[in-house]
């Protein structure tokens, strides 16, 4: 029997709009995602988390609160504020020389919430310094994985959960209380600001290393020139930078921090990615790609190429999207100022993971 045809990843042009336009253009995906989240976390828990998140975002005068307000209105239910401040994914990322020239960022995102691979979208967004392609989901206003052709590409990994020497549940509660007392920006919102405001790799590197954030984060950054690539390990107020070739998973490498582990096999995933960067080994295998993988992507901002594919527990959930900066995508149908374009697959391996 032949393999079933996989859905494409829609490319949405919101350069003259905002992230609520993604939610409107991909409304069926939006409702599917929030429906899954409500079943996974239960409506009462989401309602409680939503109230706390909304109150905190208002107190901090978050720059994207207005967009989250619009999304909350669109879904007509609880979850928009909580899920836009959630931080529950695990990842493996690496940055090094691309055999085809330039610097490439290798990216695998894991999250145990189903539907994230199936409902993945690519959104063309813009800011004062230029355009960027954001691999994201309807209803999410931050940036986790994106590329700005001719400037840089970047991704976020999650560090271990902060430990206060108590049990895991109590440490989580203490951490949330401290978070709600912070006035700093969430890491995913900072990364969006970087893509909107930074005109170069060096400017992005400084902003990611120096801006206070409300939670620790790992940033992987790739530029357009030789040796422009690094991993930035961040606490809320300090940073350690490891120059390329470098990899990161979900444990601290350069900073003497501890905490509760995130995900499984973090050290094995990190070791495998390090070997791939140095020896050219295959990095798209277990444990880097596993049953919680929802996104696999490769980005080279120098030549403007990006490939991405969504995954679910059963394997690939979308065709492989291939974008080249020189190509102008064909517009299929506009909706409220949003252009929807076709995704293109690798010529020889339409249903394989990105290479």
Secondary structure, 3 states (H helix, E strand, C coil): CCCCCCECCCEEECCCCCHHHHHHHCHHHHHHHHHHHHHHHCHHHHHHHHHHHHHHHHHCCCCCHHHHHHHHHHHCCCCHHHHHCCCCCEEEEEEEECCCCCEEEEEEEECCCCCCCCCCEEEEEEECCEEEEEEECCCCCCCCEEEECCCEEEEEECCCECCCCCCHHHHHHHHHHHHHHCCCECHHHHHHHHHHHCCCHHHHHHHHHHCCECCCEEEEEECCCCCCEEEEEECCCCEEEEECCEEECCCCCCCCCCCECCCCCHHHHHHHHHHHHHHCCCCCCCCCCCCCEEEEEEEECCCCEEEEEEEECCEECECCEEEECCCCCCEEEEECCEEEECCCCCCCCCCCCCC
